[in-house]
């Protein structure tokens, strides 16, 4: 019998944040390190991705990626 691993809510949220970083990097043709740095600079992970997880994770991967890119660019433009 296969044993399943249960993840904590924190682990699930962090995996989603990782997906957001990696998918944004792929779509923009940038490294994940650059995208993580940009997201950290504007506070996107702790002020948008993690707090809005319940809504964002119900959307398609493509839509989430487009949403994150748009948000990142808008937040950077405000700084």
N, C-alpha and C positions, 0 to 999 in steps of 0.2 A: 504494500500500500504506500502510495506517495504521500509524503509529509509536506504540508504547506506551511510556508513561513508567513506569520502575521506581522504586518508592519504597523507601527504606531502612527497616529495622526500626524505627528511631527515629521516622521520619515516620509510619509505620503506627500505632505506639503513641500518638503525640500526636494523630493524627486520631481514634483511638478515645476518648481522654480528652476531646477536644472534643465528640464525639458524646454522651458521658456528661453533660457539663455542659449542653449545649443541650437534650437530651431531658429532663433533670431540670427545667430551667427551664421548658420548655413544660408539662410535666405539673403542676408546682406553680403555674403562672401567674405566675412571677417572671422578672426579667431574668437573662440569663446572667451579667452582672457580679455580681449579688447571689449567685447560686449559686456562682460561681467564688470569691468572697470567703469564703463559708461553708465551701467545700471546703478552701480554703487554710488557714483558721483551725484546722481539725481535722486537717489533713494527709492528707486523703482521697485526693488524686491520687497523691502520692508513696508513700503507705503502704498503699494498697489497689488503686486502679484500675490503675496501671502494673505493680506486682508481680504482680497477679492477671490480667493481660491474657490469658494463654494459656487460662485457664478461662472468664473472663467473655465473651470474644469468640465463644465457641461457643454461647452462649445466645441466645434470641430478644431482639429489641430491647426489647420490652415487659418481659420478665423482667429484663433488665439494668437498665432504668430503675427498676423497682420495687425491685430489690436495692440500687441506689445510693441511692435515697431513704431506704430503711429504714436503711442503714448510716450515712448522713449524720445522720439524726435521732438514732440511737443514740449516735454519737460526740459529737454536740453535747450530748446529755443528760448525758454523763459529765464534761463540762467544768464 
